Each structure stands twice: as C-alpha cells, then as structure tokens.
Amino acid sequence: MLSAEVPLSHLGPSVLLLLQLLLPPTSAFFPNIWSLLAAPGSITHQDLTEEAALNVTLQLFLEQPPPNQPPLRLEDYLGRTLLADDLFAAYFGPGFPSRRFRAALGEVSRANAAQDFLPTSRNDPDLHFDAERLSQGRTRLMGALQETLVAARVLDHTLARQRLGAALHALQDFYSHSNWVELGEQQPHPHLLWPRQELWSLAEVGNPTCSNCEELSCPGNLLGFTLLTSGYFGTHPPKPPGKCSHGGHFDQSSSQPPRGGINKDSTSPGFSPHHMLHLQAAKLALLASIQAFSLLRSRLGDSGFSRMLDITPASSLSFVLDTTGSMGEEINAAKIQARHIMEQRQGSPMEPVHYILVPFHDPEFGPVFTTSDPHSFWQRLNEIHALGGGDEPEMCLSALELALLHTPPLSDIFVFTDASPKDAFLTNRVESLSQERRCRVTFLVTEDPSRVQGRAQREVLSPVRFEPYEAVALASGGEVIFTKDQHIRDVAAIVGESMAALVTLPLEPPVIVPGKPLVFIVDGLLQKVTVRMHGEISSFWIKNPAGIFQSQEEGMGPLGHTHRFGQFWMVTMTDPPQTGTWEIQVTAEGTPRVRVQGKEGDVLGMGREVLSGSENNLRHIPLRNLSDCLHPPPAQTSLDFLFHFGIPMEDGPHPGLYPLTQPVAGLQIQLLVEVTGLGSRGNPGDSPPHFSHVILRRVPEGTKLGQVPLEPLGPPERGLLTASLPPTLLSTPGPFSLELIGQDGGGQGLHRIAPQPCTVAPVLLELSGPPGFLAPGSKALLTLRITSFSVPQDLDIRISVNPSFAFTSNLSRAHLGLNESAWGCLWLEVPDSAVLDSMVMVTVTALGREVSLLPPTHAFLRLLVLAQTPQDQLSASSGPVVTTTTPVFRSSTLVTQGRARGGKAGRPWWGTVGGVLLLLTLASW
C-alpha cells in the first residue's frame, strides 16, 4: 500500500533516467493520437502515458541488468526516441517480442482516453481537476491509484491498467486545467501524490480569479494572485462570478463573464485559451506521470510492476482441466507439458509470469488458481487427479469463462476434456469474452465427435454436441483437436509450440475447397515454419515455390519432417524455408483444419521435444540447467501487429477516438493498426517494412469483404497506421478476419493475419460504472446505453453479476429505431460480506427477441471491492517503506546544470524529480 510516511523525494531510486518526449512535427491533453487531426503539434494523454511508462521501464532495465546479457548503457539512448521494440531487444535479446507490453500500454492509454468520453466520467469535475475541486480531485486520484495497487496485487492486471489509466488522466489534467504552470512552477506539485499533505493556497469561492477575455488566445486573463485555481467547464456546477472558465469552443461557461479560459490542453487557441503554455504543462504532466509509475513500482516491487505492465516477452500458461474419472491420461499429459515448459523456460525471458488453473466436472467448476510462482502452480497441478464422475456432459464453458476472466490478454488457454459442454448456453458469452480478452482457446478433446456411446451418459448425446467448442475456437482464433488417449501426450506438445512467439500466416482460401490447393506466402523474415493439420485426412501434399513436393509419409522429406499422431499431423519445414508462394493440397472426409505458423528466429534456441513419463515420477523430474541454450544467436524481433477500433469524436471539447472493443454495424469505424517489431529491425539506413492496406474477410467462409488503404499516423518508427472502415463495409453483423499487406525493405511481399477474428456487433452497447470502487454494504449505480445504427432492433436485455450480488434494473427490453438509443440504470447491491480486494464482473447482453442470425452483443465491466476509506488504507499501508541510496540531488526543485533552459536546442537539461535524475532533450520541447 502507499505509505503517507514516504515523501516523494524517496519514491524513485537514485539512477539516471532518460526522458525523451515523442513530439512529431504533426503530433492535449487531448485523449489520443487521433486528436492531432484537430490540434496538430499537441501532446496527448496517450503520448504522456506511453512516454512515462517507457522511461520507467528503461529505469528498471538500467537498475536490473539482465542475466547472461550485457547491461544496458544510458549513453546508447541519448538522442534517440524511446521505443518498446528497442528496449526489449536490448534487454531480453533480439527476437523477443514486445507485443504484450505494447498491448498493456494500449490498455492504459485507452482507459485514460475513455475518461473524456464515458458518460460517468466525462463531465465529473472531480475526475479532471475542474471547477476548483482540487482537494476532491486529489482524493479521487489517490483512490484510483489505490485501486490500481490492489488490483495488481490480486493479479487482476486488466482492472489495474484501467484504474491506472483513469488516475493518470486526472493527474495529467491537473497541469493543464489548473493555474500551476501560470504560477511559475517548474516541477510537479509536491503534495499531489502524498495523501497526508494538504493542498495549500487554494482559491476560495469568494476569490475572483479571472478577468474578461474576448479573444481566442487569453495570455493575461488570470488576475495577479498566488492562489491555486482551475477553470469551470459547462454548466454543472455553474461558474460563480469572477471565476475562470476552462475555455474553448465547446465550453458553455466561457461565454459568461469573465469570458475566455485557462486550459492548456492543446496548441490550438480555438480549444485552449492558454495554448502558449501547452508544452510547459505537458512537461510537468510527464514528470508527474513518471512519479506515479515510480510510486507504483516502489509499492509493487519490480516483479509486480513488470507483471502489471506485461514487461516480458513471455505468454501465460493457462489450463482448464476436466477432472472426471475418465481423464487420467489427459491430466497426465497436461502435467507433462506444464513440467516441460517450466523446465525448458526456467530463467529465460520466455518463462511464464502468470499461471492459471481451473478444474471442472459436473456440477462443479473451479476454483480458479492464479499465481506467478511456477513451483506453486506445479504443486497445485500435481494435486489434481481423475476422480469420480465419468458421465457426460460437463461444466466446461463455465470453467473456461472463469479462466478468461483471470488470464491476461493475448494469452493461450488450453482446455483438456473428453466430454461435451453441459453449459452450452454460455457459448455466445464466452465467444465475446475471448475476443474482448484477445485470448486464443485450444480444445484438446479425447472423444470422437460422432461417437454417442462409450462414456457413461445421463442423456442421449447429439452428434453435434461439440459445436460450442468449435464456435469458441473459431471466435478466439483457436482450434478443436480431436485425438485419442494413446496420442494425447504427443498432441499436447502443441501447448509449448503455441506459447512461442509465433506468426500465423494467412491461407487462400482460408478453408479447404475440394480439389483446390491452399496457398500461403513465406517471406524472408520467417523461420521455423510449421503446417498443422487434423481431421480425417487420407492424403496431402505440400509444394514449395521451386515446385518440390512432399507427401504425407512420416519422417524426413525433401521439405521437412512429418509427424503423425492419429488424426493430427505436423510438418516442420527445414530452415531456412524458401521464400515465395507455397501450396497445400488435402484430401479428407468432413472438414479438416489446416494452420500455418512461423517464427522470426527461434527465441529459445530449442527444437521441439516430446516428453513421456508417468504421473508418479513427474514430481521428481529435476529442473535442468539450460544456460547454454537460453541465449541463442541474434534474431530479429517478430514482425506482427495489434489493432484497435474507435469512433472519431470531432465535434466536442476533447476531439479524439472513442475506443471500442469491436466495430458496430452502421457506424463509421476507425481502425488503428500498431505494427510491432519495427524498432530493432535491420541496420541503420535500411528501408523499413511498409504496409499499404488491410483485407477483411468473412469468417469462416473466407469471402473477401473489402480492401482498405492504410495511412501512417505519427512518426514511422512507432508503426501506427489508420484506416477508415465505412458503414457499407461492415453492414452485416458477424465475424471477420484482418490481414495486413505490405512489403519489406527489399520490396518482397509481407502478409500477416490477426491471431483472432473480430465480430461486428449489431448495436452499440455501453456500460459504465461508478468512477471509484465498490464498498461493502453500499449500492452502486451503473448506467447502460444501447444504440442501433443499422436497422430497427427489438432486444431483450440480460444481466449477470459474478459473484452473485443482488441487483435491480429498469431496462429489460428495448425497441430501437434507426439511430435511436435506450438508456437504463442498474443498481448493484454490494453485501456487507463482500470480500475486500476482490473483483466483480458485470455482464450485460443485448439479444434479439426474434429468431435471427444476428449475434448477441455483450458488454463487460470489471469493478473492485475496497474498504470505505481508501486513503486510510494508503496511510496505514502494510507495504514496505522504501529506503534507497542517497540521491545525487536532494533538492525537490529542478536543478539545472550547464546550459540554461533557454540554451541551444538539442542540449540535455538535467534535474531531479522525486529523487530521480532526469535527462530531457530540449529539442523535444
């Protein structure tokens, strides 16, 4: 917990920290990079958040040299823009992806931006330090940081990132919305992050603060005083006489005397009357954001802080296990693979940092076990045995939903079962949750889908009873692999393969068409290309660009090595694979599955290994010394991409991109693509890869929906691209895939596909909760809005709460015309017995009342249960009091050395903030 006894000057270790703001010439305290279209040259909340995180990450890397790797040197980063790809390549070694870290930063940034758009937060002055509610704003800020700490400590890192984004938004707004900069201050407020210190010299209701300003730019409208104030925005609360407004075109209060305003959100006088002080405010907001990150690091420790922001290239290990009596072989296979992964990756950058285990049978499922300790995970896994039950079906999807709630995003989840789901009614919700979490689910089923006898059954079983698994696998980008007991250990080896830094290659067509080969392209960046097939396959062949064939015979062939385990085939191509167009021809009964994946270098330096063993001797396997293979020869960072959706909001006080988890039918949607792996690629001066467009295809048919050009957004090294998706392109609800098309520096084609498909939602479903925590014995108000932009909708509204808190709602049905919305309220009753420091998940589902093919729409909201007075928890913290080496500079004021701040651009400027020595490049400012 945060301790009020620790002053800010001791929050950070005494180390050198590089600080370089990313300020492209065309780059507000506006929400995100999309805002730059309205105010070019401004610094956004997204910029501030990501730059602060990168600086503290560099600080962590400088203080904690990597094992068996040369330590990072500060001088290597002087004069360079900080990039996640570069930091990961330098610290973990080339070939280790920063994709999860960048996704985590994206979660924080989007949560930050959402504060300007969500109905429960956008007009709350306490959450933006508006309307002179500075003490109240500080209370809410500290509450959000407390919730971040608690969520991170219980390993709910998604909720931690959401609350961190809200906290950073308020903290950054303080420097733009108050007159702290105008008072001549050149460092962050020393008490803003210190709970027991009062904010001094605050303006009172009767103190006039502003004079009238009739121009867009208002440099002299603040009265000559030394009190701390902030501007009023809108009409709630109303602006008292003589008080400052926020200002800008969309602030209604600025039309009332005294006119004008004082915000420094952007470089545009139309939005920000004090635009001339924007960069000074941004500098202090960045330093304060670094303080906040450093504060969390000191309280969570380096490991906890790294887990919260996914500062690792490694995936999580998440198992969902059927524990009924017939599952002995499957449980043993899961144990073997878990042990193999633990041994293989111990001490390496690819060692999992999260372990999740959820058992199930019938009628029970859970509890979920989460840990960051591999030995604790192994101990718990080894305690699981196949006992009792044995009949079908089982509570598989309930257990999977529990795993999805606790597994970090961008992870793989593996389900071991031999039974169909009893809870198939959860299929749509689990599909949506897997896409919201961007987790890939693979089912390993030791059951013939056409078999209806053999296992004890309580009912006649349908031949299509496994379709819910197929639906979830399709929605999440995973697979359903049917096998037999004698093959499960070999097939389960894909667990380790899937957790590697793999790139999925698009197939054309995406599904098998009789008599037509599947085509895929191998580019010069790929190695370790594997083809996986499963189904009732009678024959197949693979042809490389030179026309060389390899058929289904097992063993080594002209193109690679073929393994077969029952109906499961794996062909590992010999490195390096020939670049160009490859073909696969498959002859099979039914619908076989084919997947092609590759790596850009082997980040583990290890080949595939199939282990064997028995349950009795697994616990005695020693952990091997792998130091000779944990650091392979250099390889390039995996070239991949992340993607996000949003609605452009250009007609309000904070123009930007309102983040969406999925596109909505009938809406103009903006697609943001973030290419990972660009920063450390090639030699200086080499031409970087270039991506020109995206292709959208209907899933699973593979029908091409359209092709949309990509436009760069910001500096090219950030890898940000944008595309506008017109309503006609996504007019029909349903799943689709995204393919990224481009060329490498040599002009050779590059083709990547997103690991998971997306789904077009029939309606926009917005669920907003209270801006703070849930307290036991309280009632919380949640708001719900449903809007249709495509066709009239007649909807049933269903609500579920996990755990089962009582609730009431005034909206159970909604009839919507075109462009119509329905609003509703949900009152959540938190019992006195609610477990402190626990997460509550609220799920709202909008389902068409008439039988149709339209998928249901889901909204998920995570909330945290805390004690009534979070600041008391901050003060009475049980967390360690941080003691550090005496800083180089003890003063809490910024100290300049060498050239003064007005010196030549590009010279470094040195100073301390919170005991941390900072280096700013003045060219950035």
C-alpha positions, -999 to 999 in steps of 0.1 A, spaced: 0 0 0 10 36 -4 25 49 28 20 85 38 53 84 56 73 82 25 79 116 8 80 118 -30 117 126 -29 123 89 -20 99 72 -43 124 65 -70 158 50 -69 187 74 -74 196 65 -110 199 81 -144 167 82 -163 164 91 -199 134 113 -208 125 119 -244 91 131 -253 79 118 -287 69 150 -304 65 145 -341 61 177 -362 25 167 -369 18 152 -335 -36 175 -254 -40 166 -230 -64 157 -258 -73 120 -255 -52 102 -280 -32 104 -312 -64 108 -333 -68 142 -316 -39 155 -336 -61 160 -366 -78 188 -346 -47 203 -330 -15 193 -348 16 196 -327 -1 189 -294 9 163 -268 -19 139 -260 -28 118 -229 -16 88 -249 18 104 -256 23 113 -219 12 79 -207 33 58 -230 64 80 -227 62 79 -189 59 41 -190 88 37 -213 110 59 -192 103 39 -160 108 7 -180 142 19 -190 149 29 -155 140 -7 -144 162 -22 -171 192 0 -161 189 -10 -125 183 -47 -131 209 -59 -156 196 -90 -175 212 -123 -166 238 -135 -192 232 -103 -212 254 -72 -214 239 -44 -192 221 -16 -209 241 17 -212 224 50 -208 246 66 -235 231 42 -261 198 60 -257 209 96 -258 194 115 -287 170 86 -296 133 82 -293 124 55 -268 107 25 -285 94 -6 -268 109 -28 -295 144 -13 -290 142 -17 -252 131 -53 -254 158 -62 -280 185 -46 -258 173 -61 -226 160 -96 -234 180 -100 -266 170 -98 -303 140 -120 -312 119 -114 -281 86 -96 -289 73 -65 -271 38 -72 -283 23 -79 -249 40 -49 -233 27 -26 -261 -8 -41 -257 -7 -34 -220 4 2 -226 -25 4 -250 -49 -7 -223 -37 20 -200 -38 47 -228 -73 37 -239 -86 37 -203 -70 72 -200 -87 85 -231 -120 70 -222 -123 94 -192 -132 121 -218 -159 100 -234 -177 78 -208 -209 93 -195 -200 87 -159 -166 104 -161 -165 130 -189 -185 157 -171 -173 149 -135 -152 179 -124 -135 158 -97 -120 135 -123 -105 163 -143 -95 188 -116 -121 213 -129 -143 238 -111 -117 244 -83 -125 210 -69 -88 204 -64 -89 186 -30 -117 164 -42 -98 157 -74 -67 146 -54 -89 123 -32 -103 106 -64 -68 104 -79 -54 87 -48 -84 64 -48 -77 53 -84 -40 47 -76 -51 26 -45 -74 5 -67 -45 0 -92 -23 -13 -64 -50 -37 -50 -59 -50 -84 -23 -56 -94 -16 -74 -61 -46 -98 -67 -32 -103 -102 -62 -87 -120 -39 -67 -142 -67 -57 -167 -85 -39 -139 -52 -24 -126 -45 -9 -161 -80 5 -163 -77 22 -130 -42 34 -137 -54 50 -169 -81 69 -150 -56 80 -124 -31 92 -150 -58 111 -168 -67 131 -137 -30 137 -128 -22 150 -162 -53 172 -164 -42 189 -132 -13 206 -150 -35 216 -180 -67 226 -162 -52 244 -131 -30 275 -130 0 256 -116 21 265 -147 9 301 -147 21 304 -111 57 299 -124 61 264 -110 87 243 -128 82 210 -111 52 188 -103 31 196 -73 50 181 -43 18 170 -24 -5 158 -52 6 121 -47 12 124 -9 -21 116 9 -14 133 42 -3 166 28 -29 192 23 -30 212 -10 -21 247 2 -31 281 -10 -63 271 -27 -86 298 -41 -120 300 -23 -154 307 -36 -152 344 -30 -118 349 -46 -120 363 -82 -95 346 -104 -100 357 -140 -107 389 -160 -127 391 -192 -111 379 -224 -128 384 -258 -101 367 -279 -94 331 -286 -60 335 -270 -60 347 -234 -25 351 -221 -32 377 -195 -66 369 -181 -56 355 -148 -56 381 -120 -24 388 -101 -27 363 -72 -8 333 -59 -37 310 -51 -43 277 -69 -74 276 -90 -88 257 -120 -114 265 -147 -151 257 -147 -165 237 -176 -201 236 -189 -230 244 -166 -226 218 -138 -215 231 -115 -223 267 -125 -195 292 -127 -195 317 -98 -189 354 -106 -153 363 -112 -141 327 -117 -121 313 -146 -136 290 -173 -119 260 -189 -124 277 -222 -126 267 -258 -154 264 -284 -174 238 -266 -173 252 -231 -206 269 -224 -193 286 -192 -167 306 -213 -195 327 -228 -204 340 -194 -183 368 -179 -154 366 -173 -152 351 -208 -122 331 -221 -105 303 -202 -72 289 -189 -69 253 -202 -36 243 -219 -50 210 -234 -36 217 -269 -17 241 -292 -49 253 -308 -63 287 -295 -98 275 -306 -97 247 -280 -72 261 -255 -70 298 -245 -37 292 -228 -23 273 -257 10 291 -255 18 272 -222 8 238 -236 44 225 -238 52 236 -202 21 219 -189 29 188 -209 64 187 -194 52 188 -158 24 163 -166 50 139 -180 72 143 -149 42 137 -127 33 106 -147 68 93 -142 64 99 -105 31 79 -105 47 50 -123 77 51 -100 53 52 -70 36 20 -82 69 4 -89 81 11 -53 49 -4 -39 46 -34 -62 83 -43 -65 100 -48 -98 83 -82 -104 48 -70 -96 53 -38 -116 66 -58 -146 36 -81 -144 12 -52 -142 25 -38 -175 35 -71 -190 71 -61 -193 80 -95 -206 80 -113 -240 65 -144 -224 30 -157 -225 9 -171 -197 3 -207 -190 -35 -213 -186 -51 -247 -182 -87 -257 -180 -89 -294 -169 -117 -319 -168 -111 -339 -136 -137 -367 -141 -127 -403 -137 -120 -409 -174 -95 -381 -177 -64 -398 -163 -43 -397 -195 -53 -362 -203 -45 -348 -169 -11 -366 -170 -5 -351 -205 -12 -316 -191 12 -322 -163 39 -334 -186 36 -304 -208 35 -280 -179 66 -295 -165 83 -294 -198 75 -257 -203 87 -249 -167 120 -268 -173 126 -255 -208 120 -219 -199 132 -216 -164 153 -185 -160 148 -174 -196 129 -144 -209 102 -167 -221 95 -182 -186 57 -176 -180 49 -149 -155 13 -160 -149 -1 -194 -143 -38 -201 -143 -55 -234 -135 -93 -241 -135 -106 -276 -128 -141 -287 -136 -165 -317 -137 -202 -317 -130 -219 -300 -113 -189 -280 -100 -162 -259 -117 -133 -240 -102 -120 -226 -81 -96 -207 -102 -59 -208 -91 -37 -180 -102 0 -175 -93 32 -160 -106 52 -188 -89 59 -218 -112 65 -241 -82 32 -232 -66 15 -239 -99 32 -272 -103 23 -282 -67 -14 -274 -73 -14 -291 -107 2 -322 -93 -26 -324 -67 -52 -329 -94 -63 -364 -101 -91 -380 -122 -117 -389 -96 -154 -397 -97 -179 -386 -123 -172 -401 -156 -205 -392 -172 -212 -366 -199 -217 -336 -204 -196 -314 -180 -194 -277 -170 -166 -269 -194 -177 -234 -206 -183 -222 -171 -147 -232 -162 -134 -216 -194 -153 -183 -186 -136 -183 -152 -102 -188 -169 -108 -160 -194 -117 -136 -165 -83 -143 -149 -60 -149 -178 -40 -119 -191 -49 -106 -226 -31 -121 -257 -27 -154 -240 -34 -190 -250 -58 -211 -230 -57 -249 -233 -88 -270 -224 -83 -307 -218 -116 -327 -218 -133 -358 -232 -168 -345 -228 -192 -321 -244 -204 -290 -225 -235 -291 -203 -235 -253 -202 -237 -246 -240 -260 -216 -232 -228 -198 -224 -213 -202 -258 -220 -167 -272 -208 -150 -240 -176 -170 -239 -170 -162 -276 -174 -125 -269 -152 -126 -238 -125 -144 -256 -124 -117 -283 -126 -89 -256 -96 -105 -239 -80 -115 -272 -72 -149 -258 -69 -179 -281 -86 -211 -269 -75 -245 -279 -96 -276 -270 -78 -310 -268 -107 -334 -269 -101 -372 -265 -135 -380 -279 -148 -389 -313 -174 -363 -322 -195 -389 -340 -195 -413 -311 -225 -415 -288 -216 -445 -267 -186 -455 -246 -186 -429 -218 -214 -431 -191 -241 -407 -201 -272 -392 -185 -289 -384 -217 -289 -391 -254 -260 -371 -269 -262 -352 -301 -235 -358 -328 -231 -320 -329 -227 -316 -292 -191 -303 -296 -202 -274 -318 -199 -249 -288 -162 -258 -287 -159 -252 -324 -177 -218 -321 -155 -207 -293 -123 -218 -311 -134 -201 -342 -142 -168 -324 -109 -169 -305 -86 -180 -333 -80 -213 -316 -86 -250 -326 -106 -280 -315 -83 -310 -319 -99 -345 -315 -75 -372 -306 -73 -405 -286 -59 -413 -252 -28 -430 -268 -19 -398 -287 -28 -371 -262 7 -367 -248 22 -362 -283 -6 -339 -294 -4 -319 -262 31 -308 -272 14 -280 -292 9 -263 -259 46 -254 -258 46 -246 -295 16 -223 -293 32 -203 -264 62 -194 -286 63 -161 -305 45 -174 -335 31 -156 -365 1 -170 -382 2 -170 -420 -30 -164 -440 -43 -192 -462 -60 -185 -495 -87 -197 -495 -90 -198 -456 -109 -231 -457 -104 -263 -477 -123 -264 -510 -122 -299 -526 -98 -300 -555 -83 -266 -548 -49 -261 -531 -44 -238 -501 -19 -211 -508 4 -193 -484 34 -169 -487 66 -173 -468 87 -141 -466 123 -137 -459 117 -128 -422 103 -162 -413 119 -194 -399 105 -225 -382 75 -227 -405 51 -255 -394 20 -268 -410 -6 -284 -386 -35 -305 -399 -61 -325 -381 -92 -344 -393 -100 -375 -413 -72 -369 -437 -64 -396 -463 -36 -378 -481 -20 -344 -486 10 -328 -504 29 -296 -499 47 -278 -527 74 -251 -523 79 -222 -547 105 -242 -566 79 -269 -574 93 -295 -550 66 -318 -534 64 -336 -501 36 -360 -494 21 -374 -462 47 -401 -455 61 -398 -420 97 -389 -413 121 -366 -431 112 -355 -466 126 -331 -492 108 -301 -475 108 -310 -438 99 -335 -411 64 -350 -408 49 -363 -376 16 -381 -373 -4 -388 -341 -37 -404 -351 -56 -377 -369 -31 -350 -361 -3 -341 -385 26 -317 -381 51 -309 -408 81 -288 -397 99 -272 -427 136 -273 -429 152 -239 -422 156 -216 -440 123 -221 -459 123 -210 -495 105 -176 -498 76 -172 -521 42 -190 -527 36 -224 -512 7 -247 -518 -10 -274 -497 -35 -300 -512 -55 -320 -487 -79 -349 -494 -101 -357 -464 -136 -366 -452 -155 -339 -434 -138 -305 -427 -102 -309 -418 -83 -280 -402 -51 -265 -415 -29 -239 -398 5 -225 -409 27 -207 -384 62 -194 -383 88 -176 -362 112 -149 -370 142 -166 -353 140 -192 -325 138 -172 -293 146 -202 -272 172 -218 -294 154 -251 -289 137 -276 -311 105 -295 -304 107 -322 -279 80 -348 -270 83 -359 -234 70 -390 -218 66 -401 -182 41 -412 -157 22 -393 -131 42 -410 -103 76 -398 -115 67 -363 -128 72 -347 -94 107 -360 -92 119 -345 -125 148 -321 -117 149 -287 -133 177 -288 -159 204 -261 -163 195 -245 -196 220 -217 -196 237 -230 -228 205 -226 -248 186 -197 -233 205 -171 -253 206 -181 -290 224 -162 -318 208 -128 -326 175 -129 -344 151 -101 -354 121 -91 -334 89 -108 -346 70 -86 -370 34 -87 -360 6 -62 -353 -20 -51 -328 -53 -35 -338 -80 -14 -322 -113 2 -332 -128 35 -324 -153 62 -333 -139 96 -343 -153 122 -319 -145 155 -337 -174 178 -325 -168 181 -288 -144 197 -263 -120 168 -264 -117 155 -300 -102 121 -303 -110 85 -309 -136 69 -286 -122 34 -281 -144 4 -289 -138 -33 -282 -155 -42 -315 -169 -24 -346 -206 -17 -347 -229 -22 -378 -239 10 -395 -211 32 -379 -181 48 -395 -153 30 -377 -117 39 -375 -92 11 -375 -59 17 -358 -30 -8 -366 1 -9 -344 29 -28 -361 53 -44 -336 89 -54 -343 99 -24 -364 121 -6 -339 151 -31 -339 149 -43 -375 179 -43 -398 208 -19 -399 206 19 -397 197 33 -431 179 2 -443 144 8 -457 118 -3 -431 89 -25 -440 59 -7 -455 23 -17 -451 -2 -5 -477 -36 -19 -469 -57 -44 -449 -80 -71 -463 -112 -80 -444 -127 -115 -449 -158 -131 -436 -151 -159 -411 -152 -188 -416 -161 -187 -453 -132 -165 -463 -153 -143 -485 -135 -110 -491 -154 -82 -477 -131 -54 -489 -97 -39 -490 -89 -6 -473 -58 15 -477 -37 23 -446 -23 58 -438 6 64 -414 -2 82 -382 27 98 -364 64 90 -370 71 58 -389 92 42 -361 60 40 -340 44 18 -366 9 34 -362 -14 31 -392 -50 40 -396 -78 30 -420 -114 42 -423 -140 14 -424 -172 28 -440 -206 16 -427 -212 -3 -460 -181 -25 -455 -193 -38 -421 -230 -36 -426 -237 -72 -416 -231 -83 -380 -208 -113 -377 -171 -123 -375 -144 -112 -399 -106 -115 -401 -80 -88 -406 -50 -93 -429 -21 -68 -431 -4 -65 -465 29 -48 -473 65 -51 -484 98 -55 -466 127 -31 -472 138 -51 -503 104 -50 -520 94 -85 -511 58 -91 -500 47 -93 -464 14 -108 -453 2 -112 -417 -32 -121 -402 -45 -112 -368 -45 -142 -345 -81 -137 -336 -111 -127 -357 -133 -97 -349 -171 -95 -347 -193 -67 -360 -218 -60 -332 -255 -53 -342 -258 -25 -317 -235 -2 -297 -238 -14 -260 -221 10 -235 -219 0 -198 -204 25 -174 -199 20 -137 -191 43 -108 -157 61 -113 -144 46 -80 -146 13 -61 -174 -7 -46 -177 -6 -8 -193 -34 12 -229 -25 23 -233 1 -4 -254 4 -36 -236 13 -68 -252 29 -98 -243 16 -133 -256 32 -165 -264 15 -197 -270 28 -232 -279 8 -263 -280 24 -298 -288 9 -332 -272 25 -363 -282 -1 -389 -317 -15 -386 -346 -13 -361 -339 -37 -332 -362 -54 -307 -340 -66 -279 -340 -84 -246 -315 -72 -220 -300 -98 -197 -276 -91 -168 -253 -113 -148 -230 -105 -119 -201 -126 -108 -201 -131 -78 -239 -132 -75 -246 -98 -60 -283 -87 -60 -292 -60 -85 -322 -42 -99 -326 -27 -134 -351 -5 -151 -343 -18 -186 -352 -54 -196 -364 -48 -231 -356 -22 -258 -372 -14 -291 -349 8 -312 -355 25 -344 -327 36 -367 -302 58 -348 -323 55 -317 -309 49 -282 -323 35 -250 -309 44 -216 -311 23 -184 -298 21 -149 -286 -8 -129 -283 -7 -91 -258 -31 -78 -261 -41 -41 -228 -49 -25 -234 -71 5 -217 -64 39 -200 -98 34 -184 -89 1 -147 -99 1 -124 -70 2 -98 -66 -26 -119 -88 -49 -131 -83 -85 -167 -81 -96 -176 -88 -132 -209 -74 -146 -220 -87 -180 -249 -72 -200 -262 -90 -230 -285 -75 -257 -302 -103 -276 -326 -100 -305 -361 -111 -295 -369 -126 -328 -351 -157 -341 -324 -144 -364 -288 -149 -373 -277 -117 -356 -252 -124 -328 -259 -111 -293 -239 -81 -281 -221 -82 -248 -206 -56 -225 -182 -64 -197 -174 -42 -167 -148 -50 -140 -152 -34 -106 -132 -37 -74 -144 -41 -38 -125 -20 -14 -129 -6 22 -149 26 25 -120 48 31 -92 40 6 -70 69 18 -69 54 52 -56 22 36 -30 43 19 -19 58 51 -20 26 71 -2 7 44 13 -27 52 36 -23 21 73 -18 26 88 16 33 112 22 5 147 32 15 172 40 -12 207 52 -17 210 89 -11 201 107 -43 227 127 -62 204 157 -58 185 160 -26 166 192 -35 130 187 -46 133 216 -70 145 212 -105 182 219 -107 199 229 -140 235 222 -148 255 235 -177 235 254 -202 204 272 -190 169 261 -202 169 287 -229 201 273 -244 208 257 -277 181 232 -288 192 196 -285 214 201 -254 205 180 -224 188 195 -195 193 178 -161 173 179 -130 156 158 -103 120 150 -97 111 128 -68 147 118 -62 151 106 -98 177 123 -121 161 132 -154 175 140 -188 153 160 -211 163 168 -247 153 203 -253 148 197 -290 117 178 -280 102 209 -263 
